[in-house]
Amino acid sequence: MRVPFALFILFALVSFANAAEFETPATHAVILDYDTGLMLYGKDADAPVPPASMTKIMTLYMVFERLSSGSLTLDDEFTISAEAWRRGGFSSGSSTMCLRPKERVRVEDLIRGVIVLSGNDAAIALAENIAGSEDAFARQMTERAHELGLTSVQFRNATGWPDDEHVISVHDLAELSRIIIRDFPKKYAYFAEREYDWCKAAPSNRYNRNPLLGVVPGADGLKTGHTKVAGYGLATSAVRDGKRRIVVISGMTSNRGRAREGERMLRAAFGEFDIKSLYVKGAIVGDAKVVLGKAASVPLITPENINVALFKPNRRNFTTAIVYEGPIAAPVQKGDQLAMLVVEEKGVVKASYPLLAGAGVEKKGFFGLAIEGLVGLIQGTGSE
């Protein structure tokens, strides 16, 4: 008996949202939900861009890992090299902690110098004393970032100093921010410090450059960045009503514009975007037809929670479809992947999720198959 197979598509309407009307003057931008990792909004979010001093988030991740492993302590003292002073000290004209050659500085002070003062000298000092050279540290940063799944990363230094090959996407920057918050919640508190009085050569150089601290409720990090090539960028995060959102923007044309747009996007991250839960792990989503089996169908379940992002001011009807090639011939083993749940917006696939057999279906015995074949012949749907 020949069993005809076809592509089965079972549709259901679900209320989603279309973020197409949300706009930003940033050349690259992303809003990320901390709990789910879902991207609520993206604009060229996966294109590699120069991160400027937002690079230092990865520099700090490397330091925090060593602190957690015990290979480094906050009270360890590092010697400041002439190179760190030349390229990052007060006379360099770049963001600085105002360190001096041969000065001995505690690791915790260097951490604060990197976060609050965005000190290039502090970042170089950490890199040199940990890896032997900044180049070696940058290679370690890149390797570790790839291990964390940040595939767009290529770091050439620890500071974000301009280099054509020094890049990361804003999506990966947001994910890196999510990882550092997740892995080092206590050390993350350094990012919320609003001033650090170290730079005696320039007493006004004591305030955190993050323009959202103390301005947007719940804002507690992370890092600004600016070079002529990269423009003005910001990686920031906040918590509100138990939810954390992360925003990264790049390519702004002014410091003031960065502050305004960062604030607007962080407020929008809570006020205009949300997460909708479609199915919890193990939920029955639908069923698939089965032939030659002791059951006529098999339930389809999701092996993971299925959540989707929505833009609340611009609700649209999206469709979800269970797609599989069938009917499916028995036997079926519980846990077999049989279908996909496809989420579409106006015919464009936005996401797809595997669906598994929620139960096993045994193949019919000889007499059962014979009877099924006879019925098929009588109904005209059997073999030719």
SULWOTA-V144614 format. One record per helix or strand. SS is the DSSP state (~ for helix, > for strand). FROM is the first residue (numbers start at 1). TO is the last residue. Records with the same first field share a line. If there is no record, write none. Layout:
SS=FROM-TO / FROM-TO
This chain:
>=6-17 / 28-33 / 39-43 / 49-49 / 77-79 / 104-106 / 154-154 / 167-168 / 195-195 / 207-207 / 219-227 / 231-240 / 243-252 / 273-279 / 284-291 / 293-293 / 297-302 / 306-311 / 315-326 / 328-329 / 332-332 / 337-345 / 348-357 / 361-361 / 363-363
~=19-21 / 52-69 / 82-88 / 90-92 / 107-115 / 120-131 / 134-147 / 170-183 / 187-192 / 255-271 / 312-314 / 366-379
